[in-house]
Amino acid sequence: MGITKSERLRTTFLKYVITLGLLIIVLVIVNYLLVRVISLGVYPANYSEKVIERNIEELKSSPKITMEHLTPMCKFGVYSFDGEYLYGNLLYEDVVRFWNSYQLGDVGLNISNYLYVVERDGEIAVIEYPLTAQYKSEFLRRWLPNPEKTMISLFLIELIALVLFWSSRFAKKIDKELKTLLKATEKINEQDLEFDVGKSRIIEIDNVLQGIDKMKRTLKRSLEEQWSMEQIKQEQIFALAHDIKTPLTILKGNIELIQETELSDEQKEYCSYIYDSCIQMDNYIKELLFVSKNEAVIEEFSEFLIMPFLGSLKNQAKALCCTRDIALNWKSDISRDTYMTGNEENLIRAIMNIISNAVDFSPEKESLTISSSIKDNNFIISVEDKGKGFTEKMLKYGKQQLVMGDESRTQSGHHGLGLYIADTIIKKHNGELILGNSKNGGGIVTAIIPLIK
């Protein structure tokens, strides 16, 4: 049954059912004709009973009952009036059963076999005969069920085979239509949107395909817009990194010149802070330029002591706080022999981005609190400032690239990268960055990093 034009699934199914019904009718007719043909080699169901009734006088008067008076399907036993078995063709176990049935007046041995009793001169003949159709061939009677069971079984097998065949044919036709739908979904899953959705001859499936086609076009526009925005972001990052590199080079050169002059110890310390920060910033910019070209950064993880790592963070944080006259409160209860696994340089970079963000949005002459501890085999460090805290927007999207709580802050050098970079690095260490606001209203950023990656 082919689907030649667009039609509803209900119509297709009804056609299948109607056609199947017609095929079943044909099957019944064929089997009826087959029964008629087979009946030429089959005795009717009451054949044995008629033969017994036709030969009843001979059965009563003949000196001895033989199979010539009966049909090949009959069994008989001749008994004396007191139940003694005289002769017949019964098996040993049937001798008592036949006599008991006779005494009880039970002529039905089972659903298809019955007893016929003939009273003779001084004898009782008990004959078993079938009331079902029987093959004329002894071979067929021996190896096959009776014709009625055979024909019913054959018809059921044919019927089941027909239903299975026609259902399979119908399923293949529907499957052929569904493959178009499946192909479309696979293409979308592979993000291949340059394909023709196609059409189906079943209206319901075609409606789904048209919906997928609309979704494909919408998704394509959305992805193109997203790709365009990503390209703009990459260009902004590249331009930002490139623009910073020139003034940084000038700053680094001038610090080197100042260091060659006579300086006090305090001035040397400040110059050292500035020079180290310039080197660090230069490395960050090189990496940022590298990433902006969509090239992967290979990170190497190793085991390192946390105390020297915290010491480096403390020195850099102290120098950063001095630029805005902010007091640094440093709290740590980590033992000196504690190790953790990761990329030490990138972790410093991540946490310094957090500290730098806190310093930039802290009022001058306020304080900044940095706390670190070990809990549940995790390294935890929190940075709390005395600023205005995070807005609802920043609490929700603050870790995304180029997202800023106040667009005007871009004027002071913020481009929405600090927390994004920190979050990216911490995630690579299987950690988590949490944004929140403290009780005093300031912002608090907490990094939780497993000691062992």
Buried (B, 14 or more C-beta within 10 A) or exposed (E): EEBEEEBEBEEBEEBBEEBBEEBBEEBEEEBEEBBEEBEEEBBEBBBBBEBBEEBEEEBBEEEEBEEEBBBEBBBBBBBEEEEEBBBBBBEEEBBEBBBEBBEEEEEEBEEEBBBBEBEBEEBBBBBBBBBBBBBEEEEBBEEEBBBBEBBEEBBEEBBEEBEEEBEEBBEEBBEEBBEBBEEBEEBBEEEEBEBEBBBBBBBBBBEBBEEBBEEBEEBBEEEEEEEEEEEEBBEBBBEBBEEBBEEBEEBBEEBEEBBEEEEEEEEEEBBBBBBBBBEBBBEBBEBBBEBBEEEEEEEEBEEBBBBEBBEBBBBBBEBBBEEBEBEBEBEBEBEEEBEBBBBBBBBBBBBBBBBBBBBBBBEEEBBBBBBBEBEEEBBBBBBBBBBBBBBEEBBEBBBEBBBBBBEEBEEEEBBBBBBBBBBBBBBBBEBBBBBEBBEEEBBBBBBBBBBEB
